[in-house]
């Protein structure tokens, strides 16, 4: 994941041993906007649909 922060770009990388990340719904433009909390939960493997 490539993220722009005030000082420049940050590259985040995580290799999964199995499975895939559950991504939230995309906008019509194909963009996905996440809060920091949602990103942390997603990377931790917590199902996002359980939070609704």
C-alpha distance matrix in Angstrom:
0.0 3.8 6.4 10.1 12.5 16.2 16.5 13.7 10.1 8.1 5.7 5.1 6.5 9.1 11.8 13.9 17.6 18.3 17.3 14.2 12.1 14.2 12.5 14.5 16.6 15.4 17.5 19.9 17.8 15.0 12.7 11.4 12.1 11.8 13.9 13.0 15.5 14.2 10.7 12.8 15.2 12.8 11.4 15.1 16.1 18.2 19.1 18.3 21.6 23.6 22.8 24.5
3.8 0.0 3.8 6.9 9.8 13.3 13.4 10.4 6.7 5.8 4.7 6.5 9.0 12.2 15.0 17.5 21.1 22.0 21.1 17.9 15.8 17.5 15.4 16.9 18.5 16.8 18.1 20.3 17.7 15.5 12.9 12.3 12.4 12.7 14.6 13.8 17.0 16.1 12.8 15.0 17.8 15.8 14.6 18.2 19.5 21.4 22.2 21.1 24.3 26.4 25.3 26.7
6.4 3.8 0.0 3.8 6.4 10.0 10.9 8.4 5.5 5.2 6.4 7.9 11.3 14.3 17.5 19.7 23.4 24.3 23.2 19.9 17.3 18.5 16.2 16.9 18.5 17.0 17.8 20.4 17.9 16.2 13.0 12.0 11.0 11.1 12.3 11.5 15.0 14.8 11.9 14.1 17.1 15.9 15.0 18.4 20.1 21.4 22.4 20.8 24.1 26.0 24.3 25.7
10.1 6.9 3.8 0.0 3.8 6.8 8.1 5.8 4.4 6.3 8.9 11.1 14.7 17.8 21.1 23.5 27.1 28.1 27.0 23.7 21.0 22.0 19.4 19.7 21.0 19.1 19.2 21.6 18.9 17.8 14.5 14.1 12.6 13.1 13.8 13.2 17.0 17.2 14.8 16.9 20.1 19.2 18.5 21.7 23.6 24.7 25.6 23.8 26.9 28.8 26.8 28.0
12.5 9.8 6.4 3.8 0.0 3.8 5.6 5.3 5.8 6.9 10.4 12.3 16.0 19.0 22.5 24.9 28.5 29.7 28.8 25.7 22.8 23.8 21.5 21.6 23.1 21.7 21.8 24.4 21.9 21.0 17.5 16.6 14.4 14.2 13.8 12.6 16.4 17.5 15.3 16.8 20.2 20.0 19.1 21.9 24.3 25.2 26.5 24.7 28.0 29.5 27.2 28.5
16.2 13.3 10.0 6.8 3.8 0.0 3.8 5.7 8.2 9.9 13.6 15.8 19.5 22.5 26.1 28.5 32.1 33.4 32.6 29.5 26.5 27.5 25.1 24.9 26.3 24.7 24.5 27.0 24.4 23.9 20.3 19.7 17.3 17.3 16.5 15.4 19.1 20.5 18.6 19.9 23.4 23.5 22.7 25.3 27.8 28.5 29.9 27.9 31.2 32.5 30.0 31.3
16.5 13.4 10.9 8.1 5.6 3.8 0.0 3.8 7.2 9.0 12.7 15.3 18.8 22.1 25.5 28.3 31.7 33.4 33.0 30.1 27.4 28.9 26.7 27.0 28.6 27.0 27.0 29.4 26.6 25.9 22.5 21.9 19.9 19.8 19.2 17.6 21.2 22.7 20.3 21.3 24.9 24.9 23.5 26.1 28.8 29.9 31.6 30.0 33.4 34.7 32.4 33.9
13.7 10.4 8.4 5.8 5.3 5.7 3.8 0.0 3.8 6.7 10.1 13.2 16.5 20.0 23.3 26.2 29.6 31.2 30.7 27.7 25.3 26.9 24.6 25.2 26.7 24.8 24.9 27.1 24.1 23.2 20.1 19.8 18.4 18.6 18.8 17.4 21.2 22.0 19.3 20.7 24.2 23.6 22.2 25.1 27.5 28.9 30.3 28.8 32.1 33.8 31.8 33.2
10.1 6.7 5.5 4.4 5.8 8.2 7.2 3.8 0.0 3.8 6.6 9.9 13.2 16.7 19.9 22.8 26.3 27.7 27.2 24.1 21.9 23.6 21.5 22.4 23.9 22.1 22.6 24.8 21.9 20.5 17.5 17.2 16.2 16.5 17.2 15.9 19.5 19.9 16.9 18.4 21.8 20.8 19.3 22.5 24.5 26.2 27.5 26.1 29.5 31.3 29.6 31.1
8.1 5.8 5.2 6.3 6.9 9.9 9.0 6.7 3.8 0.0 3.8 6.5 10.0 13.4 16.7 19.6 23.0 24.7 24.3 21.5 19.3 21.3 19.7 21.0 23.0 21.7 22.8 25.4 22.8 20.9 17.9 16.9 15.9 15.3 15.8 13.9 17.3 17.7 14.4 15.5 18.9 18.0 16.1 19.1 21.4 23.3 24.9 23.9 27.4 28.9 27.4 29.2
5.7 4.7 6.4 8.9 10.4 13.6 12.7 10.1 6.6 3.8 0.0 3.8 6.6 10.3 13.3 16.3 19.7 21.4 21.2 18.6 16.8 19.3 17.9 19.8 22.0 20.8 22.4 24.9 22.4 20.0 17.5 16.4 16.1 15.5 16.6 14.8 17.7 17.5 13.9 14.9 18.1 16.6 14.3 17.5 19.5 21.8 23.3 22.8 26.3 27.9 26.8 28.8
5.1 6.5 7.9 11.1 12.3 15.8 15.3 13.2 9.9 6.5 3.8 0.0 3.8 6.9 10.3 13.1 16.6 18.2 18.1 15.6 13.8 16.4 15.6 17.8 20.4 19.8 22.0 24.7 22.7 19.9 17.5 15.7 15.5 14.1 15.1 12.9 15.3 15.0 11.2 11.8 14.8 13.3 10.7 13.8 15.8 18.3 20.0 19.8 23.4 24.8 23.9 26.1
6.5 9.0 11.3 14.7 16.0 19.5 18.8 16.5 13.2 10.0 6.6 3.8 0.0 3.8 6.7 9.8 13.1 15.0 15.3 13.3 12.3 15.5 15.4 18.2 20.9 20.6 23.2 25.7 24.0 20.8 18.9 17.1 17.6 16.2 17.5 15.4 17.2 16.4 12.6 12.9 15.3 13.3 10.3 13.2 14.7 17.7 19.5 19.9 23.4 24.7 24.4 26.8
9.1 12.2 14.3 17.8 19.0 22.5 22.1 20.0 16.7 13.4 10.3 6.9 3.8 0.0 3.8 6.4 9.7 11.7 12.3 10.8 10.2 13.7 14.5 17.7 20.7 21.0 24.0 26.7 25.4 22.0 20.3 18.1 18.7 16.8 18.1 15.9 16.8 15.8 12.3 12.0 13.6 11.6 8.2 10.6 11.8 15.2 17.1 18.2 21.6 22.5 22.7 25.3
11.8 15.0 17.5 21.1 22.5 26.1 25.5 23.3 19.9 16.7 13.3 10.3 6.7 3.8 0.0 3.8 6.5 8.9 10.3 9.7 10.5 14.2 15.6 19.1 22.1 22.5 25.7 28.1 27.0 23.4 22.2 20.3 21.3 19.7 21.2 19.3 19.9 18.5 15.3 14.9 15.9 13.5 10.4 12.2 12.5 16.2 17.9 19.5 22.6 23.6 24.3 26.9
13.9 17.5 19.7 23.5 24.9 28.5 28.3 26.2 22.8 19.6 16.3 13.1 9.8 6.4 3.8 0.0 3.8 5.3 6.8 7.1 8.6 12.3 14.5 18.0 21.0 22.0 25.5 27.9 27.3 23.6 22.7 20.5 21.7 19.9 21.4 19.8 19.7 18.0 15.2 14.7 14.8 12.3 9.7 10.8 10.2 13.9 15.4 17.5 20.3 21.1 22.3 24.9
17.6 21.1 23.4 27.1 28.5 32.1 31.7 29.6 26.3 23.0 19.7 16.6 13.1 9.7 6.5 3.8 0.0 3.8 7.1 9.1 11.4 14.8 17.4 21.0 24.0 25.2 28.8 31.0 30.6 26.8 26.2 24.0 25.3 23.4 24.8 23.1 22.7 21.0 18.6 17.7 17.4 15.2 12.7 13.0 12.0 15.7 17.1 19.8 22.2 22.7 24.3 27.0
18.3 22.0 24.3 28.1 29.7 33.4 33.4 31.2 27.7 24.7 21.4 18.2 15.0 11.7 8.9 5.3 3.8 0.0 3.8 6.8 9.8 12.7 15.7 19.2 21.9 23.4 27.1 29.2 29.2 25.4 25.2 22.9 24.6 22.9 24.6 23.4 22.8 20.5 18.5 18.1 17.1 14.5 12.9 13.2 11.2 14.5 15.2 18.0 19.9 20.6 22.6 25.1
17.3 21.1 23.2 27.0 28.8 32.6 33.0 30.7 27.2 24.3 21.2 18.1 15.3 12.3 10.3 6.8 7.1 3.8 0.0 3.8 7.1 9.3 12.5 15.9 18.5 20.1 23.9 25.9 26.2 22.4 22.4 20.2 22.0 20.5 22.5 21.8 21.1 18.4 16.8 16.9 15.4 12.5 11.8 12.5 9.7 12.6 12.5 15.1 16.7 17.8 20.0 22.1
14.2 17.9 19.9 23.7 25.7 29.5 30.1 27.7 24.1 21.5 18.6 15.6 13.3 10.8 9.7 7.1 9.1 6.8 3.8 0.0 3.8 6.4 9.0 12.7 15.2 16.6 20.3 22.4 22.6 18.8 18.6 16.4 18.4 17.1 19.4 19.0 18.6 15.7 14.0 14.8 13.6 10.2 9.9 11.5 9.0 11.7 11.3 13.1 15.1 16.8 18.4 20.3
12.1 15.8 17.3 21.0 22.8 26.5 27.4 25.3 21.9 19.3 16.8 13.8 12.3 10.2 10.5 8.6 11.4 9.8 7.1 3.8 0.0 3.8 6.0 9.6 12.6 14.1 17.8 20.3 20.5 16.8 16.1 13.4 15.0 13.4 15.6 15.4 15.0 12.0 10.3 11.5 10.4 6.7 7.1 9.3 7.1 9.4 9.1 10.2 12.7 14.5 15.6 17.5
14.2 17.5 18.5 22.0 23.8 27.5 28.9 26.9 23.6 21.3 19.3 16.4 15.5 13.7 14.2 12.3 14.8 12.7 9.3 6.4 3.8 0.0 3.8 6.7 9.7 11.9 15.6 18.2 19.0 15.6 15.0 12.2 13.8 12.4 14.7 15.3 14.4 10.9 10.4 12.1 10.1 6.7 8.9 10.6 7.9 8.7 7.0 7.4 9.3 11.7 12.9 14.3
12.5 15.4 16.2 19.4 21.5 25.1 26.7 24.6 21.5 19.7 17.9 15.6 15.4 14.5 15.6 14.5 17.4 15.7 12.5 9.0 6.0 3.8 0.0 3.8 6.6 8.4 12.0 14.8 15.3 12.0 11.3 8.4 10.4 9.7 12.6 13.8 13.7 10.0 9.5 12.2 11.0 7.7 10.1 12.6 10.8 11.1 9.4 8.3 10.2 13.2 13.5 14.3
14.5 16.9 16.9 19.7 21.6 24.9 27.0 25.2 22.4 21.0 19.8 17.8 18.2 17.7 19.1 18.0 21.0 19.2 15.9 12.7 9.6 6.7 3.8 0.0 3.8 6.5 9.7 12.8 14.0 11.3 10.3 7.2 8.6 8.2 11.0 13.2 12.9 9.2 9.9 12.9 11.5 9.1 12.2 14.4 12.9 12.1 10.0 7.4 8.8 12.2 11.8 11.8
16.6 18.5 18.5 21.0 23.1 26.3 28.6 26.7 23.9 23.0 22.0 20.4 20.9 20.7 22.1 21.0 24.0 21.9 18.5 15.2 12.6 9.7 6.6 3.8 0.0 3.8 6.8 9.5 11.3 9.1 9.0 7.1 9.2 10.1 13.2 15.9 16.0 12.4 13.2 16.5 15.2 12.9 15.9 18.2 16.5 15.7 13.1 10.5 10.8 14.4 14.1 13.1
15.4 16.8 17.0 19.1 21.7 24.7 27.0 24.8 22.1 21.7 20.8 19.8 20.6 21.0 22.5 22.0 25.2 23.4 20.1 16.6 14.1 11.9 8.4 6.5 3.8 0.0 3.8 6.5 7.6 5.4 5.7 5.1 8.1 10.4 13.9 16.6 17.5 14.2 14.4 18.0 17.5 14.9 17.4 20.2 18.9 18.6 16.4 13.8 14.5 18.1 17.6 16.6
17.5 18.1 17.8 19.2 21.8 24.5 27.0 24.9 22.6 22.8 22.4 22.0 23.2 24.0 25.7 25.5 28.8 27.1 23.9 20.3 17.8 15.6 12.0 9.7 6.8 3.8 0.0 3.8 5.3 5.2 5.4 6.4 8.5 11.6 14.8 18.0 19.1 16.2 16.7 20.4 20.1 17.9 20.5 23.3 22.3 21.7 19.6 16.7 17.2 20.7 19.7 18.3
19.9 20.3 20.4 21.6 24.4 27.0 29.4 27.1 24.8 25.4 24.9 24.7 25.7 26.7 28.1 27.9 31.0 29.2 25.9 22.4 20.3 18.2 14.8 12.8 9.5 6.5 3.8 0.0 3.8 5.4 7.5 9.6 12.1 15.3 18.5 21.7 22.9 20.0 20.3 24.0 23.7 21.3 23.7 26.6 25.4 25.0 22.6 19.9 20.0 23.7 23.0 21.3
17.8 17.7 17.9 18.9 21.9 24.4 26.6 24.1 21.9 22.8 22.4 22.7 24.0 25.4 27.0 27.3 30.6 29.2 26.2 22.6 20.5 19.0 15.3 14.0 11.3 7.6 5.3 3.8 0.0 3.8 5.6 8.9 11.3 14.9 18.2 21.0 22.9 20.2 19.9 23.7 24.0 21.5 23.4 26.7 25.8 25.8 23.9 21.3 22.0 25.6 24.7 23.5
15.0 15.5 16.2 17.8 21.0 23.9 25.9 23.2 20.5 20.9 20.0 19.9 20.8 22.0 23.4 23.6 26.8 25.4 22.4 18.8 16.8 15.6 12.0 11.3 9.1 5.4 5.2 5.4 3.8 0.0 3.8 6.7 10.0 13.2 16.8 19.3 21.0 18.0 17.3 21.1 21.3 18.5 20.2 23.5 22.5 22.8 21.0 18.7 19.7 23.3 22.7 22.0
12.7 12.9 13.0 14.5 17.5 20.3 22.5 20.1 17.5 17.9 17.5 17.5 18.9 20.3 22.2 22.7 26.2 25.2 22.4 18.6 16.1 15.0 11.3 10.3 9.0 5.7 5.4 7.5 5.6 3.8 0.0 3.8 6.6 10.0 13.5 15.9 17.9 15.3 14.6 18.4 19.0 16.6 18.2 21.6 21.1 21.3 20.0 17.5 19.0 22.3 21.2 20.8
11.4 12.3 12.0 14.1 16.6 19.7 21.9 19.8 17.2 16.9 16.4 15.7 17.1 18.1 20.3 20.5 24.0 22.9 20.2 16.4 13.4 12.2 8.4 7.2 7.1 5.1 6.4 9.6 8.9 6.7 3.8 0.0 3.8 6.5 10.2 12.6 14.3 11.6 11.0 14.8 15.3 13.0 14.9 18.1 17.7 17.7 16.6 14.0 15.8 18.9 17.7 17.6
12.1 12.4 11.0 12.6 14.4 17.3 19.9 18.4 16.2 15.9 16.1 15.5 17.6 18.7 21.3 21.7 25.3 24.6 22.0 18.4 15.0 13.8 10.4 8.6 9.2 8.1 8.5 12.1 11.3 10.0 6.6 3.8 0.0 3.8 7.0 9.8 11.8 9.7 9.6 13.3 14.2 12.8 14.7 17.7 17.9 17.5 16.9 13.9 16.1 18.7 16.8 16.8
11.8 12.7 11.1 13.1 14.2 17.3 19.8 18.6 16.5 15.3 15.5 14.1 16.2 16.8 19.7 19.9 23.4 22.9 20.5 17.1 13.4 12.4 9.7 8.2 10.1 10.4 11.6 15.3 14.9 13.2 10.0 6.5 3.8 0.0 3.8 6.4 8.0 6.0 6.2 9.7 10.6 9.8 11.8 14.4 15.0 14.5 14.3 11.5 14.3 16.3 14.2 14.9
13.9 14.6 12.3 13.8 13.8 16.5 19.2 18.8 17.2 15.8 16.6 15.1 17.5 18.1 21.2 21.4 24.8 24.6 22.5 19.4 15.6 14.7 12.6 11.0 13.2 13.9 14.8 18.5 18.2 16.8 13.5 10.2 7.0 3.8 0.0 3.8 5.4 5.2 6.3 8.8 10.0 10.6 12.4 14.3 15.6 14.6 15.1 12.3 15.2 16.5 13.7 14.8
13.0 13.8 11.5 13.2 12.6 15.4 17.6 17.4 15.9 13.9 14.8 12.9 15.4 15.9 19.3 19.8 23.1 23.4 21.8 19.0 15.4 15.3 13.8 13.2 15.9 16.6 18.0 21.7 21.0 19.3 15.9 12.6 9.8 6.4 3.8 0.0 3.8 5.5 5.1 6.3 8.7 9.9 10.7 12.3 14.4 14.0 15.4 13.3 16.7 17.4 14.9 16.7
15.5 17.0 15.0 17.0 16.4 19.1 21.2 21.2 19.5 17.3 17.7 15.3 17.2 16.8 19.9 19.7 22.7 22.8 21.1 18.6 15.0 14.4 13.7 12.9 16.0 17.5 19.1 22.9 22.9 21.0 17.9 14.3 11.8 8.0 5.4 3.8 0.0 3.8 5.4 5.2 6.3 8.6 10.1 10.6 12.6 11.3 12.9 11.0 14.3 14.4 11.7 14.0
14.2 16.1 14.8 17.2 17.5 20.5 22.7 22.0 19.9 17.7 17.5 15.0 16.4 15.8 18.5 18.0 21.0 20.5 18.4 15.7 12.0 10.9 10.0 9.2 12.4 14.2 16.2 20.0 20.2 18.0 15.3 11.6 9.7 6.0 5.2 5.5 3.8 0.0 3.8 5.5 5.1 6.0 8.6 9.8 10.7 9.4 10.1 7.8 11.2 12.0 9.8 11.8
10.7 12.8 11.9 14.8 15.3 18.6 20.3 19.3 16.9 14.4 13.9 11.2 12.6 12.3 15.3 15.2 18.6 18.5 16.8 14.0 10.3 10.4 9.5 9.9 13.2 14.4 16.7 20.3 19.9 17.3 14.6 11.0 9.6 6.2 6.3 5.1 5.4 3.8 0.0 3.8 5.5 5.1 6.1 8.5 9.9 10.1 11.3 9.9 13.6 14.6 13.0 15.2
12.8 15.0 14.1 16.9 16.8 19.9 21.3 20.7 18.4 15.5 14.9 11.8 12.9 12.0 14.9 14.7 17.7 18.1 16.9 14.8 11.5 12.1 12.2 12.9 16.5 18.0 20.4 24.0 23.7 21.1 18.4 14.8 13.3 9.7 8.8 6.3 5.2 5.5 3.8 0.0 3.8 5.5 5.2 6.1 8.7 8.9 11.4 10.8 14.6 14.7 13.2 16.1
15.2 17.8 17.1 20.1 20.2 23.4 24.9 24.2 21.8 18.9 18.1 14.8 15.3 13.6 15.9 14.8 17.4 17.1 15.4 13.6 10.4 10.1 11.0 11.5 15.2 17.5 20.1 23.7 24.0 21.3 19.0 15.3 14.2 10.6 10.0 8.7 6.3 5.1 5.5 3.8 0.0 3.8 5.5 5.0 6.4 5.4 7.8 7.6 11.3 11.1 9.9 13.1
12.8 15.8 15.9 19.2 20.0 23.5 24.9 23.6 20.8 18.0 16.6 13.3 13.3 11.6 13.5 12.3 15.2 14.5 12.5 10.2 6.7 6.7 7.7 9.1 12.9 14.9 17.9 21.3 21.5 18.5 16.6 13.0 12.8 9.8 10.6 9.9 8.6 6.0 5.1 5.5 3.8 0.0 3.8 5.4 5.2 5.7 6.9 6.9 10.6 11.5 11.1 13.8
11.4 14.6 15.0 18.5 19.1 22.7 23.5 22.2 19.3 16.1 14.3 10.7 10.3 8.2 10.4 9.7 12.7 12.9 11.8 9.9 7.1 8.9 10.1 12.2 15.9 17.4 20.5 23.7 23.4 20.2 18.2 14.9 14.7 11.8 12.4 10.7 10.1 8.6 6.1 5.2 5.5 3.8 0.0 3.8 5.3 7.6 9.9 10.6 14.2 14.8 14.6 17.5
15.1 18.2 18.4 21.7 21.9 25.3 26.1 25.1 22.5 19.1 17.5 13.8 13.2 10.6 12.2 10.8 13.0 13.2 12.5 11.5 9.3 10.6 12.6 14.4 18.2 20.2 23.3 26.6 26.7 23.5 21.6 18.1 17.7 14.4 14.3 12.3 10.6 9.8 8.5 6.1 5.0 5.4 3.8 0.0 3.8 5.7 9.1 10.7 14.1 13.7 13.7 17.0
16.1 19.5 20.1 23.6 24.3 27.8 28.8 27.5 24.5 21.4 19.5 15.8 14.7 11.8 12.5 10.2 12.0 11.2 9.7 9.0 7.1 7.9 10.8 12.9 16.5 18.9 22.3 25.4 25.8 22.5 21.1 17.7 17.9 15.0 15.6 14.4 12.6 10.7 9.9 8.7 6.4 5.2 5.3 3.8 0.0 3.8 6.3 8.8 11.7 11.6 12.5 15.6
18.2 21.4 21.4 24.7 25.2 28.5 29.9 28.9 26.2 23.3 21.8 18.3 17.7 15.2 16.2 13.9 15.7 14.5 12.6 11.7 9.4 8.7 11.1 12.1 15.7 18.6 21.7 25.0 25.8 22.8 21.3 17.7 17.5 14.5 14.6 14.0 11.3 9.4 10.1 8.9 5.4 5.7 7.6 5.7 3.8 0.0 3.8 6.2 8.9 8.1 8.9 12.2
19.1 22.2 22.4 25.6 26.5 29.9 31.6 30.3 27.5 24.9 23.3 20.0 19.5 17.1 17.9 15.4 17.1 15.2 12.5 11.3 9.1 7.0 9.4 10.0 13.1 16.4 19.6 22.6 23.9 21.0 20.0 16.6 16.9 14.3 15.1 15.4 12.9 10.1 11.3 11.4 7.8 6.9 9.9 9.1 6.3 3.8 0.0 3.8 5.6 5.7 7.5 10.0
18.3 21.1 20.8 23.8 24.7 27.9 30.0 28.8 26.1 23.9 22.8 19.8 19.9 18.2 19.5 17.5 19.8 18.0 15.1 13.1 10.2 7.4 8.3 7.4 10.5 13.8 16.7 19.9 21.3 18.7 17.5 14.0 13.9 11.5 12.3 13.3 11.0 7.8 9.9 10.8 7.6 6.9 10.6 10.7 8.8 6.2 3.8 0.0 3.8 5.4 5.5 7.4
21.6 24.3 24.1 26.9 28.0 31.2 33.4 32.1 29.5 27.4 26.3 23.4 23.4 21.6 22.6 20.3 22.2 19.9 16.7 15.1 12.7 9.3 10.2 8.8 10.8 14.5 17.2 20.0 22.0 19.7 19.0 15.8 16.1 14.3 15.2 16.7 14.3 11.2 13.6 14.6 11.3 10.6 14.2 14.1 11.7 8.9 5.6 3.8 0.0 3.8 5.4 5.6
23.6 26.4 26.0 28.8 29.5 32.5 34.7 33.8 31.3 28.9 27.9 24.8 24.7 22.5 23.6 21.1 22.7 20.6 17.8 16.8 14.5 11.7 13.2 12.2 14.4 18.1 20.7 23.7 25.6 23.3 22.3 18.9 18.7 16.3 16.5 17.4 14.4 12.0 14.6 14.7 11.1 11.5 14.8 13.7 11.6 8.1 5.7 5.4 3.8 0.0 3.8 5.6
22.8 25.3 24.3 26.8 27.2 30.0 32.4 31.8 29.6 27.4 26.8 23.9 24.4 22.7 24.3 22.3 24.3 22.6 20.0 18.4 15.6 12.9 13.5 11.8 14.1 17.6 19.7 23.0 24.7 22.7 21.2 17.7 16.8 14.2 13.7 14.9 11.7 9.8 13.0 13.2 9.9 11.1 14.6 13.7 12.5 8.9 7.5 5.5 5.4 3.8 0.0 3.8
24.5 26.7 25.7 28.0 28.5 31.3 33.9 33.2 31.1 29.2 28.8 26.1 26.8 25.3 26.9 24.9 27.0 25.1 22.1 20.3 17.5 14.3 14.3 11.8 13.1 16.6 18.3 21.3 23.5 22.0 20.8 17.6 16.8 14.9 14.8 16.7 14.0 11.8 15.2 16.1 13.1 13.8 17.5 17.0 15.6 12.2 10.0 7.4 5.6 5.6 3.8 0.0
